[in-house]
Amino acid sequence: MPLTEEQKRERIARRIAKELRDGFYVNLGIGMPTLVANYIPAGMDVVLQSENGMLGVGPYPLESEVDPDLINAGKETVSELPGTCYFSSADSFAMIRGAHVDLTVLGALQVDEKGTLANWAIPGKMLKGMGGAMDLVAGAKRVFIAMEHATRDNKPKILKKCSLPLTGVEVVDHIVTELALIDVTPEGLVLRELAPDATLAQVQSLTEPKLILPHGGPTEMPI
């Protein structure tokens, strides 16, 4: 059975959460990336940062726990953890631009084989603004992309060259989809992991650039 949209999002968020480490300061972008907060391994000390000025973001609250004054950069209600602190967006962006964020997870409309990212605008459609993405891809130490592998009409989102307005040039380190985990390297896109319900032929058919296989082939993506 094909995965539902919710199952795809959950799989991607779970896999990215496995890349977090004790002591990391992490920024989660609007949309799918925010789900990563729900899958941080128990006992792991990770501090989540929201660019609207919150450090110590917790998982989504239960309906009975919602505080309308506690929101992330996407205006979604969030919870706070012990030690949470608040500050201005100017201080928040000083943290990002000062390279104090270990890892950021962002959504994407397109990523190309060089790690160039387009994730904020579709020409002709109304814009909410670029948010903090341009600062995050320039300032964060590692950039993960969380996105579905293809568009709804099965067109590749991983391209030889982005066609939409760019967020950052050669900034992406890793791409995680419901089908694969792909590393962006100077040699090209390396298919590090393949989902157990996906095939190499399927992933390549939905990816415009030629994927590079690591020695011994891709490992199975934990799901």
N, C-alpha and C positions, 0 to 999 in steps of 0.2 A: 504493500500500500504506500502511495506517495505520502511524504510528510506534510502535515498541516503547516500553515504559516507559524503558528505558535510553537510547534515542535522544532521547526528550523531555527527559530530565534533562540529557543532554550538550548539546543545543541551547540550553537555558536557561542552563546554566553558561557555555558559550562566549560567549553574547551579553552576559551581565553582565560577563565578564572584559574585554570591549572598553571598558567604562566606567571601568576603573581607570587611574590616572595615576601617573607617577613621584612618589615621595615620599609616597604615600598610606599611612596606617595603616588597615587594614581588618579588620573582624571578620566571620567567616563562621559563620552559625548551624549548628545540628545538621541532618544530613540532606543534602538536595540542595545547599544553599549551599556545603557543604565542597568540592564538586566544582570550584568556581570556581578553587581553588588549582592545579588541573591545567592551566588554560588561560591563565594569566598570560602575556602576550607576552614572548618571549625578550628579555632585556636591560632589561626594565622593573624599576625598583627599588620594589617594593611590600612593605610589612612587614605580615604577617598576625598578628593578635592572637587568642589564645584566652582566654576569661574564667577558665579554671582556672589562669592564671598563666604564660603562655608568649608571648613576643614573638619572631617570626621563624619561624613555622610554615612548613614546606615541604610539597610535595605528598605524596600517599599513597606509602608506601614499597613497594618490591618485596618479595616474600615473603622473599627472602634478606637484606633490610635491616631487617626489623621489629625494633624494640626495644620490648618490652612496657612499659618505664617511660616511654616517650614517647607520651602520649595527649592528645587534644583534649578539649573540654568534653563531647563526646558519647561519650567513652570509646573512640574509635577511635584506632588507632595512626597516628602521623604521623611525618614526618621533620623534621629541624632543618636550618636553613641557617647558613652562617658568620655569626657575630655573634648567634646566638640567645641570649636570656637568659630566666631564670626568676625568678618572684617570687610572693608570696602572692596569693590571690584578692582579699584586701582592697585590695592595690595595683592589681590588675587592674581592679576596679570603680571605684577612684578615677580611673583613666585614662578609663574609659567615662563616668562621671558628670561628669568635668571637661571633657567635650567635646573630647577629644584623639583620638577615632576619626573619621576622615574619612568613612567609608562602612561600613555594615553590610548584609549580605545575610541575610535571614531567610525561612524557609518560612511558609506560611499555611494556615489552614483556611478563613478568609473575610477578604475586604477589602471595604469599602464605598466608595461614590462620594465620600466625604469623606476617604478615606485612613485610616479607622479600621480597626484590625487585631485579629483574633481568631486566635490561633495556639497556645494552650497547653492548652486544656481542652475536652473534650466531656462534657457532663453525663451521669453514669451510668457512665462508663468510668474505669478506674483511671488515676491520674495519676502521672507521675514528678516533677512539679514544673514551675514556670514557667521555670527556668533564668535566663539573664540578659536575656531578651527585653524585659522591661519597662524595664530600665535602658538597654538599647541603643536602643530607639525614642525614649527621652527624651533620651539624651546624644549619639548619633551625628549628624553633620552632614547625612548623607543616608541614607535608608532605602530599600533595594531589596527587593522581594518576589520570590522565586523559587518558582513553583508551577505545577502543571498547571492549565489554564484552567478545567476543570470536574471534577466528581466522577466516580467510576467509572460512575455511572448517568446521566451527562450533565446533572447539575444545576449551575447556575451557582455558582461560588465568589466571583465578583465581584458584590456585591449592592447594593441601594439602602440597606440597613441590616443590619449584622451581627446575628445571632441568638445566637451563642455568646458565652461570657464573653470580655470584651475584654482585650487586651494593652496597647493605647494608643489614644487618641482623636486622630484627624486627624494621624497621624504618618508615613504612608507617602508617599514621593515618586514612586516608579516601581514598576510591576508588570511582570514579565517572565514570559511563559508560552511554551509551544511554538508558540502561534499568533500572539502579538502582543507589542509593547512599548507599555505604556500609561502616560502621565504623569498624575499626580494634580495638578490645578490648582484654583484657587478657583472657576473656571467649571464644573468637572466633569472627567470622565475623557476625556483626549485620546488617540486612537489614533494614536500617532506612527509605529509600524512594523507591517507586516503580513507574516507569514511567506509565502514564495512558494507554498506548498502550501495556503494558507488563503484563504478569501474573506471579504469584509466581512460578507456575510449570515450566514455560519457563525459568525464571531466575535460578531456582535451577538446571534444567537440563543442563545449560551452566556453572555451577559453581561446581567445584569438591568437596570442603568441604561443609558440611552441614551448611546452613545459620541459624542463630538465629533470631527469630522474636521478636521485642520489645513488651512490654505490649500494647495491643490494636492493634497490627499489624503495618506494615509499613504505613507511610503517602504517599500521592500522590506527586510525584516529580513535582515541578513547571517547566513548559517548555515554 
